[in-house]
């Protein structure tokens, strides 16, 4: 087990992924179902951009630029881009060039180029669902490579017989290497989403949520707006519909805020009162200031003060007899 033997000796880090954050959701769901100890016993959970939302969901126990720092030598990193991190898609590109930026390793390939576009432009719900499923499969491969699961699930998905166990462990007959005291099984297959005909066998809860999210309105009107001509018409009418949409959503937010108006006004009144008292007290202290007592003794004449003329004898007129 290596660094996983001691509780709290590992971290979790989720990179920024934009609209590909569903990949991290799938990976998190796999860790929660197959190895909850990795989530519950993590020392710290880091996240950047959309990865921070996933990290917050883990910390709170809810469902779902400068990238992250770690003071722990062992960190399990999750990224939807092809590279050399712990949980990431395996690229089929023959390119071996990598770019190290923001504490992550990105493979320079066409696949990562298109994934970068998908982070900025929202893809279809089907693509997002497949990204979530792929995150689950890659996280499962990470667990099986390190012997953290009880059975070789990925071997059964690709219709291959797992290696015969040699020492009571199911991965004992595979090629292994020792890396920092951690046993790595390099023969665990990499499974794509297209290789899994029935994903519901792996995670019924995740598949049910994805199917519900992918369900679309079957009406003709909705189908027209999803079609190519409907999308073109949507962009053409955007200058006309955008002001009405802005007013509509602003009105909804205002109506939702009305019940909280008295409490918010009371809070603002108290805040303004405290600020006014603070400004008044500081202004008063600066204007008045501490009055120093007069000094005792003989005061020397200041060069700016007029000098007192020395005493002269009064001249009296001389009266003649």
URTACOR-V823509 format. One record per run of one state. SS is the DSSP state (H for helix, E for strand, - for the rest). FROM is the first residue (numbers start at 1). TO is the last residue. If there is no record, write none. Layout:
SS_FROM_TO + SS_FROM_TO
//
This chain:
-_1_1 + H_2_4 + -_5_10 + E_11_14 + -_15_17 + H_18_34 + -_35_35 + H_36_40 + -_41_44 + E_45_47 + -_48_49 + H_50_60 + -_61_74 + E_75_78 + -_79_86 + E_87_87 + -_88_97 + E_98_101 + -_102_103 + E_104_107 + -_108_109 + H_110_120 + -_121_124 + H_125_145 + -_146_152 + H_153_157 + -_158_175 + E_176_179 + -_180_181 + E_182_185 + -_186_192 + H_193_195 + -_196_198 + H_199_201 + -_202_203 + H_204_214 + -_215_219 + H_220_226 + -_227_227 + H_228_236 + -_237_237 + H_238_288 + -_289_321
//
